[in-house]
């Protein structure tokens, strides 16, 4: 069965169903809650779940050698339907069908990289992210477990408004919200269309025209209307926010997480901690915008914004870390290539996290942010059997997470390298 699973996963045809109990053995197993490393490591699964105690006689055994077993990783800020380097003009030219196919390709890349759950926070106006989530859930295409937000809500002239173009070229404006009543209506409409959460642009952005990343977007009344209505419909709100004033307003309004948080102050970080607001820092995205040679063809105006923010961002991250703000892993893939989804680990460590804290951001903390801590994020008995293996010990070299060698998703092998 293992050989057949390997062939199927290499061909990318389908996930391989688990036919009997499967025992995974490796040199190490990392308890991501405590940092304790079990040597050797062993976990066994049946019916898509991690099982307690000793495996039964006759269980199939897979020895992964000198590797470390960890829970499947979680990315809380992705854009699977947005190809890297596309830009606003390229996005306008791309059909909805092409964007969905991009999403299918990118979902497989992310899963192969060991990310078995992702939160997609801003897709096209056609709600292709909802369709992709359902196709993955049915088993029609390979990909991670998806939580989706649909198009992000923006103000007129905000980060989500294609405001670099003349008015007659605007085609999709239903995500533009300019009053509390419009906010409530849009949240209800998005819920009707099947989203899991609401994404808002609480400040201007880097990859957008004629807006200021430091300036708040929505009024306090609009912030409150969005969050209140989303919560009434059983949804959380995540807020793109670079500037401290917008971070604070979104936090006070009750958003679940702040995305980016580049210019976060110590005072606002303490407010986030007091309210239980998460930070999803997306560190590599800004670095990727400023790569030598501009491989993602970023416009000059956005390059200037990125250069201005980059030297200030480390202080904002430090403020969050020192205040004890829960930090969940997120990348903003779509800004850069989706296959590089694990790049943020090295930046989290270089910005002050320990390797264990960085791993926890993509496992136990991310699972709490998504309210899935009873299902994913650890290798505890009863959890969904999302399991990965990497060479060596990631507590000693965090970059090993950039080369995942084995992936099990809900008890099914989707990647196995010799």
C-alpha positions in Angstrom: 0.0 0.0 0.0 2.9 2.4 0.9 4.4 2.0 -2.6 1.1 2.6 -4.3 0.6 5.7 -2.1 4.0 7.0 -3.1 3.4 6.5 -6.8 0.0 8.2 -6.6 1.4 11.2 -4.7 4.3 11.6 -7.1 1.9 11.6 -10.0 -0.3 14.2 -8.2 -3.4 12.1 -9.0 -5.2 11.9 -5.7 -4.7 11.4 -2.0 -4.1 7.8 -1.0 -6.7 6.4 1.4 -5.5 4.7 4.5 -6.6 1.1 4.4 -5.3 -0.1 7.8 -3.5 1.4 10.9 -0.3 3.1 10.0 2.7 3.5 12.3 5.1 6.4 11.6 8.6 6.0 13.0 11.4 8.6 12.9 14.5 9.5 14.9 12.6 12.3 16.7 9.1 13.5 17.5 8.6 17.1 18.6 6.0 17.9 21.2 5.2 21.4 20.0 3.5 22.4 23.2 6.5 21.8 25.5 9.4 21.6 23.1 10.2 18.1 24.4 11.8 15.9 21.8 11.0 12.2 21.9 13.8 9.9 20.7 12.9 7.8 18.8 9.6 9.2 17.7 6.5 7.2 16.9 2.9 8.0 16.2 0.1 5.8 14.8 -3.0 6.7 13.0 -6.2 5.1 11.9 -9.3 6.5 10.2 -7.7 9.8 9.8 -7.0 10.3 13.5 -4.0 10.1 15.8 -4.5 7.2 18.1 -3.5 6.7 21.8 -1.4 3.9 23.3 0.4 1.2 21.4 -0.5 0.3 17.8 -2.2 -3.0 17.1 -0.5 -6.1 15.8 -0.4 -6.1 12.0 -0.3 -2.3 11.6 1.6 -1.1 8.6 4.9 0.6 9.6 6.7 3.3 7.8 10.2 4.2 9.0 11.2 7.7 8.0 14.8 7.5 9.3 16.8 10.4 10.6 13.8 12.8 10.6 11.6 14.7 13.0 7.9 14.2 13.2 5.8 17.4 13.7 2.1 18.4 13.2 1.1 19.7 9.8 1.9 23.4 9.5 -0.7 26.2 9.3 -0.5 29.4 7.3 -3.0 32.0 8.5 -2.4 34.5 5.6 -2.4 33.2 2.1 -3.7 34.3 -1.4 -3.9 31.0 -3.3 -5.8 32.5 -6.2 -3.3 35.3 -6.8 -0.1 34.4 -8.8 3.0 36.1 -7.6 4.1 39.1 -9.6 0.8 39.5 -11.3 0.1 43.1 -10.3 -3.1 45.1 -10.6 -3.1 45.3 -14.4 -2.4 41.6 -14.8 -5.1 40.8 -12.2 -7.6 42.8 -14.2 -6.7 40.9 -17.4 -7.0 37.5 -15.8 -10.3 35.6 -16.1 -12.0 34.1 -13.1 -11.5 30.6 -14.5 -7.7 31.2 -14.9 -7.5 32.5 -11.3 -9.3 29.3 -10.0 -6.9 27.1 -11.9 -4.0 29.2 -10.4 -5.5 28.3 -7.0 -5.6 24.6 -7.8 -1.9 24.7 -8.7 -0.9 26.8 -5.7 -3.0 24.7 -3.2 -1.0 21.6 -4.2 2.3 23.5 -3.8 1.4 24.6 -0.3 0.3 21.1 0.7 3.5 19.6 -0.7 5.4 22.1 1.4 3.9 20.6 4.6 1.1 23.2 5.2 -2.0 21.1 5.8 -4.3 24.0 6.8 -4.3 27.6 5.5 -6.5 30.6 5.9 -7.0 32.4 2.5 -7.7 36.1 3.2 -8.6 37.9 0.0 -9.5 36.3 -3.3 -11.3 37.4 -6.5 -14.8 38.9 -6.7 -16.2 35.6 -8.0 -15.6 33.8 -4.7 -13.3 31.2 -6.4 -11.8 30.6 -3.0 -15.1 29.1 -1.8 -15.2 26.8 -4.8 -11.6 25.8 -4.3 -12.3 25.0 -0.6 -15.2 22.8 -1.6 -13.2 21.0 -4.3 -10.4 20.2 -1.8 -12.9 19.0 0.8 -14.6 16.7 -1.7 -11.2 15.2 -2.7 -11.5 16.4 -6.2 -8.1 18.3 -6.1 -5.2 18.0 -3.6 -4.7 20.8 -1.2 -4.7 21.9 2.4 -7.8 22.4 4.6 -9.0 25.9 3.7 -10.8 28.7 5.5 -11.7 31.5 3.1 -12.7 35.1 3.3 -13.7 36.0 -0.2 -12.8 39.6 -1.4 -11.5 41.8 1.4 -13.6 44.8 2.4 -12.2 48.2 1.7 -13.2 51.9 1.7 -13.3 53.9 -1.5 -9.7 54.8 -2.3 -8.4 52.2 0.2 -6.0 49.3 -0.2 -8.6 47.1 -1.7 -9.8 49.6 -4.3 -8.2 49.5 -7.7 -7.7 53.3 -7.5 -4.8 53.6 -9.9 -7.2 53.4 -12.9 -9.8 55.8 -14.3 -13.4 55.4 -13.2 -14.7 53.9 -16.4 -12.4 50.9 -15.9 -13.8 49.9 -12.5 -15.6 46.7 -12.7 -16.1 45.1 -9.3 -17.0 47.5 -6.4 -19.3 45.4 -4.2 -16.5 44.9 -1.7 -16.2 48.7 -1.2 -17.8 49.7 2.1 -18.4 53.4 3.0 -21.0 53.3 5.8 -22.1 51.1 8.8 -25.2 50.0 6.9 -23.2 49.0 3.8 -20.8 47.1 6.1 -23.6 45.1 7.6 -25.1 44.3 4.2 -21.8 43.2 2.8 -21.0 40.9 5.7 -24.4 39.3 5.3 -23.9 38.9 1.6 -20.4 37.4 2.0 -21.8 34.9 4.6 -24.5 33.9 2.1 -21.9 33.2 -0.4 -20.1 30.8 1.9 -17.1 32.5 3.4 -15.7 31.4 6.8 -14.4 34.8 7.9 -14.3 38.4 6.9 -11.1 40.2 5.9 -10.9 44.0 6.0 -8.3 46.6 5.0 -8.0 48.7 8.2 -5.2 50.8 6.7 -3.6 51.6 3.4 -1.2 49.1 2.0 2.2 48.7 0.2 1.0 47.1 -3.0 -1.7 49.7 -3.8 -1.8 53.1 -5.3 -2.4 56.5 -3.7 -3.0 55.3 -0.1 -1.0 55.6 3.0 -0.1 52.4 4.9 0.0 54.4 8.2 -3.5 55.9 7.8 -6.7 54.2 9.2 -9.4 53.4 6.6 -12.8 52.7 8.2 -14.5 55.0 10.7 -14.9 53.6 14.2 -18.6 53.1 13.5 -17.8 51.1 10.3 -15.2 49.0 12.1 -17.7 48.2 14.8 -20.5 47.4 12.3 -18.3 44.9 10.4 -17.1 43.1 13.5 -20.5 43.0 15.3 -22.3 41.7 12.2 -19.6 39.1 11.5 -19.7 37.9 15.0 -23.5 37.6 14.9 -23.1 35.4 11.8 -20.5 33.2 13.6 -17.5 34.6 11.8 -14.3 36.3 12.9 -12.7 39.3 11.3 -9.0 39.7 10.4 -7.6 43.1 9.6 -4.9 44.1 7.2 -3.2 46.9 9.1 0.3 48.5 8.9 -0.1 51.8 10.8 -0.5 51.9 14.6 -3.7 54.0 14.6 -5.5 51.6 12.3 -4.2 48.6 14.3 -5.6 50.2 17.5 -9.0 51.0 16.0 -9.4 47.5 14.6 -8.3 46.0 17.9 -10.8 48.0 19.9 -13.5 47.1 17.4 -12.8 43.4 18.3 -11.1 41.9 15.2 -9.6 38.4 15.8 -6.2 39.2 14.2 -4.1 42.0 12.9 -2.3 41.1 9.6 1.2 42.6 9.1 1.2 45.0 12.1 4.3 46.7 10.7 4.2 50.0 12.7 2.8 48.5 15.9 3.6 50.6 19.1 4.3 49.1 22.5 1.0 50.7 23.9 -1.1 49.2 21.1 0.7 45.9 21.5 -0.4 45.9 25.2 -4.0 46.6 24.1 -3.8 43.7 21.7 -2.6 41.4 24.5 -5.3 42.6 26.9 -8.0 41.9 24.3 -6.6 38.5 23.1 -6.0 39.9 19.6 -3.5 37.8 17.5 -0.8 39.2 15.3 0.0 37.6 11.9 3.2 39.3 10.9 3.9 38.1 7.3 7.6 39.1 7.5 9.1 37.7 4.3 6.5 39.4 2.1 8.0 42.8 2.6 11.5 41.4 2.1 10.4 39.7 -1.2 9.1 43.1 -2.6 12.7 44.5 -2.2 14.6 41.5 -3.6 17.5 42.5 -6.0 16.3 42.9 -9.6 12.7 43.3 -8.6 11.7 39.8 -9.7 8.0 40.3 -8.9 7.8 43.5 -11.0 6.6 45.7 -8.1 5.8 49.3 -9.2 8.1 52.1 -8.0 5.5 53.6 -5.7 5.2 50.3 -3.8 8.9 49.9 -3.6 9.2 53.3 -2.0 6.5 52.3 0.6 8.3 49.0 1.3 11.7 50.8 1.8 10.1 53.2 4.3 8.4 50.5 6.3 11.1 47.8 6.4 13.5 49.5 8.9 10.6 50.2 11.3 9.0 46.8 11.2 11.5 45.1 13.5 10.5 47.4 16.4 6.8 46.6 15.9 7.5 42.9 16.0 9.6 43.3 19.1 6.8 45.3 20.8 4.4 42.4 20.1 6.8 39.8 21.4 7.6 41.7 24.6 3.9 42.3 25.3 3.1 38.7 24.9 0.8 39.1 21.9 -0.1 35.7 20.5 1.7 35.5 17.1 0.4 33.2 14.4 2.3 32.2 11.3 1.3 33.9 8.1 3.1 34.6 4.9 1.1 36.6 2.3 2.0 34.1 -0.4 0.8 35.6 -3.7 3.0 38.5 -3.0 5.8 36.0 -3.5 6.0 32.5 -4.9 3.6 30.0 -3.2 6.2 27.2 -3.0 8.2 29.4 -0.6 5.5 29.2 2.0 8.0 28.2 4.7 10.3 31.2 4.3 8.9 33.1 7.2 10.3 30.8 9.8 13.9 32.1 9.4 12.6 35.7 9.7 10.6 35.0 12.8 13.8 33.6 14.4 16.0 36.5 13.2 13.4 38.9 14.6 13.7 37.5 18.0 11.6 34.3 18.4 13.2 31.0 19.5 12.9 28.2 17.0 10.3 26.6 19.2 8.2 29.8 19.3 8.4 30.0 15.5 7.2 26.4 15.2 4.4 27.0 17.7 3.3 30.1 15.7 2.5 27.7 12.8 1.0 24.9 15.0 -0.6 25.4 18.4 -1.0 29.2 18.2 -2.3 29.2 14.6 -4.8 26.5 15.5 -6.1 28.7 18.4 -6.4 31.6 16.1 -8.5 29.5 13.7 -10.5 28.0 16.6 -9.4 24.6 15.5 -7.2 23.7 18.5 -9.2 20.6 19.2 -8.6 19.3 15.7 -5.1 20.3 14.5 -1.9 21.8 15.7 -0.4 19.0 17.8 0.3 15.3 17.6 -1.9 14.5 20.5 -4.3 11.5 20.5 -7.6 12.3 19.0 -6.3 15.1 16.7 -6.7 14.9 12.9 -3.7 13.0 11.4 -2.0 15.9 9.8 1.7 15.0 10.2 4.9 16.1 8.5 8.6 15.0 8.7 11.7 17.0 8.1 15.4 16.1 8.0 17.3 16.6 11.2 16.1 18.7 14.1 14.2 22.0 13.4 14.9 23.2 17.0 18.6 23.4 16.0 18.1 24.6 12.4 14.7 26.2 11.6 15.4 26.2 7.9 14.8 22.5 7.8 11.2 23.4 7.6 11.8 24.8 4.2 12.4 21.2 2.9 9.6 19.0 4.2 10.2 15.4 3.2 6.9 13.7 4.2 3.3 14.9 4.4 0.3 13.0 5.8 -3.0 14.8 5.5 -6.0 13.4 7.4 -4.2 10.0 7.5 -3.4 10.0 3.8 0.1 10.2 2.3 0.5 13.1 0.0 4.3 13.4 -0.1 7.1 10.9 0.7 10.7 11.4 -0.3 13.1 8.4 0.1 
